[in-house]
Amino acid sequence: MLYDDDSYSHSRGPHDFAGRIRDLNLGADQLRELGASQVSTGLEDYLTRRLAGEQQGTWLDNIGFGAVALGAEIFGVVDLFGIDAKLKHLSDAEKRRAGAQGFELLSEGEEGVFHLLRRLHREAGSPISLSRRNYGCLFNWLEQSHAEQYEPLRDIVRKFFIETYPIGEGELVLGKACTSRCVHSVETLRRELGLGRRQTVELLGANGFLRPDPQADNSAKGVVLDAQALAPLVKSFAGAICQVAAQKKINAPRAQFGALVAGGIISPIAGSPVGRPYYDEKQLDAFLASIAPHTTVAKADGLVGIQSVCRKAVAGAVDVVRLIQSGELKTVVRNVEQDGYLSVLLDPAEVAEALCLIRPDGYLRSTLASFLGVNASALRHLVDTGHLKLVRARHPVSRKSVQVVPYDVVDQFVERYVPAKHYAEFLGGSTRKVGDQLIEERVPFIQLPEECGGRIFRRSDVLFGMEELANRLPLSHDEIAWPEL
């Protein structure tokens, strides 16, 4: 370590080191006595060997000599003395300690630098907005040191910032534009989706990115989320609109819009929060294109809108829309005084005729009871106990609302159970005798009240149950449920 003496003249230039030494009038022996011997640090050893042209097999070999020396010192100063430390205010001994500490960090590469930066991030309260004051002299040095030799160090710090803060593509970070976003905050995601903050938080909660919280706004405070994991959500909901906006876009009354959604003509975007569906504008545009009128009229006698057609033809909006989409209606014109859904005018008589004889995909209760070989009470019991379920449909002739058991529900039922009637038909015997024999053999069956007629057994416990099923399937449901049509 060199001798430190403030008493010599400063009249010489700041770089005339030899002259300043001469001013001290110290001989060689005195100089040797004043020098203090000390063990070299890791940084000093590395730089000495590097000056000698030795390759030391670390990533630092590819960085400028000055970048390693000054970089180690700056990182060490921040690590030992804090972000507010000033290099010019530190003693030579403190700078030497800082250089040694910083060299240890840099020797570990990206992980060593990240370890320091993560600590500074935590000490700042883990903010989600990048601020230079949280990294002090380190940030200022990297930002102001424009020499190319410092770029590898800037790259590591830049990578940490981009992976830690919601920095978007194209934003400048230490002089370079971010090439791709790594994390989102609720605010950046909200802007990208075009939604409000509360709606965005609800959307994140509905899709498992945030824990549901009654205080929705507070549950996302200080949260950053993986942008790659959010990419499918962003793709689905970017530009999405709420239900009120969707109704206005297609110009459909609320009841009609609800019927179209219930019938699957229009579908909310998958992953929409419960009670707050969102819709894709492209899907709505495609729907409007599918019912676009063929001609335009100023006055159409006898023609009415879809809403009125539904009342006159005893039909549902879904049935009418499907007729338009399939091209089965010749008269589809546009009212020039309206737009979208309400602009479509139809002939009620033509619609009623086209809707006639369209079979619902299900059995009437009476028809299904006959098919299964049970009476009405037994079928009602099967519905009440959850073995079968009823849904609303329209009768193919009267167009009145009726309840039917869907074909897929019947399929599931016969795969699990075999009615005595079906098994007797397969064996070529009497239904009553076959049923009595199975009961004598203690085959499990569905317990029915006394007023119920017919017997139904668990298929897996019947000797030829699976053979009977293979012989019966696939069922021609339409021919069984609606034979007269």
Order of alpha helices (4+ residues) and beta strands (2+ residues): alpha-alpha-alpha-alpha-alpha-alpha-alpha-alpha-beta-beta-beta-alpha-alpha-alpha-beta-alpha-beta-alpha-alpha-beta-alpha-beta-beta-alpha-alpha-beta-beta-alpha-beta-alpha-alpha-beta-beta-alpha-beta-alpha-alpha-beta-alpha-alpha
